[in-house]
């Protein structure tokens, strides 16, 4: 489709496999596995299958925060799922997450293993399992869950909407970029107004709502998401920037964002994590150099 031709939808949509775009080779209109491949399993009850995209980072931050509080049961194995190579369509991963998206968690601490997919559901599962980062007071709990689900519903406009058309689409068109830029700026304004008179999203306590929102909107507030900081005038959102800086300074957050990361500075990559010592024993020459 050329930029000068208006698109008229056909009566019946057909899948054109050569649709272009950075992720065209992994996008398809059907679900299910494309190949047989069992998931690996490590020694810890919690087995995470993920990649250090914003949705994956939510969970590794949560696990590292739990470990920092002394919850030894939160020790975990984090296995790398290379989404650009189609690992998420292996039969084992599809069994853990029929939606074929990272992250997926399998909790082997019970007689029957529990699969948990969707990053928000994983955060709630871990919060309830360990009794941390989700308030028990009804009003505070409702506020936390409201912001958690706000993030889950809002991020697709930032990632699949703005990010796709601004950074990844094979052709750039004014209408979709403007439409989603407007929505992303509205979302940043929602956050900025909320954070004007409270330390964290749900109040004075650091919760799973912050862990879910920071990987997406913290990076956006610093212009790191899609290299669109100037375009979106992110410097205007002072309260979001303050909140993002406060969270990024946490030791557990710095560790969590490294896990399952295979791009960027080598010293900030930990493609797989199986013990806390992995952060200290990794060396740059052992890291696979691939783009993500």
N, C-alpha and C positions, 0 to 999 in steps of 0.2 A: 504494500500500500504506500503510495507516495504522499508527501505532505500536502499536496494540492488536490487530492482526491478524497471526497467524503465517502466514508464507509457505509454501505447499506447492508445490514445483517441479512444473511440468507434465511430461508424458511426453516431450514434444519442446519444446525451447526455441525461442522465436520472438523475433526482433529487434524491439523497440519503439523506433523512432527518437526519439520524444519521451520519453527516459528521465530527463531532468532532470540537474542538476549543471552545474558551470561549464564542463566540456569536452564536454558531451553532443553538441554539433554536429560534433565532429571524431572521435568514437569510433564505430567500426563493426566488424562481425565479418568483414569481407572486406579483402583487400589489393589492391594495384594502384593505378594512377593514376585520378584522376577528371577530369583535363583535360590538354590538351597545353600544355606550357610548358618551353622549354629553360632550362637553367641558364646564368647568366652566367659569363664567364671573364675573369679579370684577367691581369696581366702576369707574375705569379710562378708558378713550377712548382706550388706548393702552393695549392690552392683549397679553402677551407673553407666549408661551407654549414651555418649554425647559428643558435642563439639563446642568449642568456646565462642559460639555466636551469643548474642544477648540472651536468648532463651536458655541456652546451656549454662551460661555463667550464673544465672539466678540460682541454680541448684548447687553448684560447687561453692558459691559464696555461703549458702545456707549450711552446707555440710562443714565447711571450714569454721564458720561461726560456732556451730555446735561443738566441734572439737576444741575450740578455744575456751569454751565454758567448762570443759572437762568431761563431756559426754563421750566416753570411750566407745560406746555402741554406735556412734556415728562414723566410725572408721569405714572407709569405703574403697572400692576399686573403681576407677574411672577409665573406661575403655573408649578409644577413639573411634568415632563413626565418621567416615569421610563421605559427606553428603554429595560432593561433586563426583565421587566415584560410584555412587549408588549403594553404599553400604546399608542405607536405611530400607532398602528393598529386599534384603536377605530374609529368608524364612524365619530365622531366629528373632531378628529385630521386629518383623511384622507381628510375631507372636507376642512380643512385649508391648508393641504399640501398633495397633492396626491402622493408625493414621500415618505411619511411616514418616514421622517428624521427630527430630531430637528435641528434648532429651527423653529417655525412658529409664525408669528405675525398677529394678526387681529386688524386693525385700525378702530375704531368705530367713529372717529371724523368727518366722512362725512356721507351724507344721506344714501349712500349704503356702508356698511362695506367693507373695502379693505383687502383681504388676501395677505400676502407677505411671500413667502417661499424661501429658500436658503439664507444662512447667508449674502452673498455679496449683494444680492438684498435688504435685510432688511436694511443693512447699507446705501446703496444708497438712499432708500426710506426715511429714517430718516434724512440723511444729506440734502436732497433736501427739505424735509418738514420744517426743522428748520433753514436751511441756515448756517450750520456749518460743519466743518471738510471735506468739499469737495470744493476746490478752484473754483472760477468762471473764473479766467483767463484761456483761452483755453489751453495754454501749460501746466500750472500747473495742470489743471483738467485732461488732457490726461495722464500726468505722474502719477497722483494719481490712476486713473482708471486702468492704465497699471499694476501697482504694486498690486492693489486689485485683478485683474483677474489673475495675476501671482500666487498669493497665492491660489486662488480658484482652479487653475489647478495643482498646485504643491503639495498641502497638501495630496491628495490621495496617492501619492507615499510614503509620510512619514507615514501616518496613515494606510491605507488599504494595502500598500505594505510592507514597512520596519517593521512597528509596528506589523502587522499581523504575518509575517513569523518569526520575531525575538522574539516576546513576547507571541503571542496567539495561533499560529498553534499547533495542537496536536503533530506534528512531526517537527523537525528542519532539514532543508536541506541546503547544502552549496550554491547551485546556486541561489535560490531566495533571501537568506539573503545577499549574496555578491552583487547581481544585484541591490537591492534596497538600500543597504548601500552606494554603489557608487553614486547612484542618490541623496540620501539625502545629502551626503557630497558635491556634485556638487552644490546643491541648497544653502547650507550654504555658500559656496564660492561665489556664485552669490550675496547673501546678504552682505557678508563681504566686497567684493570689492565695492559694491554700497555705503555702509555706511562709507567707508574710507574717503570720502570728503564731506559728508553731515550729518546733524544731524538726520534726519528722512528718511524714505524710499523714499519719493517723493521730498525731499528738506529740507528747513528750517522749514516747517510747519508740525505739528502733524496732521495726517489725518486718514480717515477711512482705508487707506492702512496699517497703523501701528496697528490699532485696530484689523484688520483681521489677520495680520501676527504674532503679538506678542504671542497670546495664543498657537500657534503651535511651532514657531521657537524660541521664547524666552525661553520656557520650554526646548526645545531641546538643546539650547546653554548652559543651566545650568545642563544638564545631567538628567533632571527630566522626560523627555519623554521616557518611556519604560525602564528606568534605564540603558540607553545605552550610557552615557556620555563618559566613558573610551573607549568603543568599537569604538565609532565614533570620538574620539580625539577632543571633542568639545572645549577644551581649546585653540585650534589653532585659533578660530574665534573671535579675540579680539574685532573687531568692532561690531559684532553681540552681544557679551556679554555687551559691553558698552551701546548699544541701548536698550537691554533687561532690564538692570538695571535701566536705565533712565525712561522707561515706567512703570516698576513694582513699582516705588516709588510714582507714582501718586495716590492720594487719591481715585479718581473715579475708577481707575483700581483695587485697593485693594477691594473696595466695589463690583464692578462688578464681580470679580472672585468668590465671596462668594455666589452669588445668584444661587439658584437651585442646590447647592452643598450638597451632603449627605454622604460624605466620608472625611477621613482625620481628622485633629484636630477639635474638636467640636466648638471651638470659631471661626473657619473660615467657618462654615456652616450656610447657610440660605436657607433651602429647598424651601420656598416660600417667595415672597416679595410682599407686597401690599401697603406699605407706607415707607417713608424714616425712620420713627421711628422704623421700624422692625429691623434695624441694632443695635439699642440700647436696645430694649426690649426683644430680644431673650435670652433664657437661655439654657445652655447645656442639662438640663434634659428634655427640650421640643423637642430636636432634635432626629429624628429617626436615629438609628444607623444601617445603611446598607452600604454595599460595593458598589462602583461604578467604 
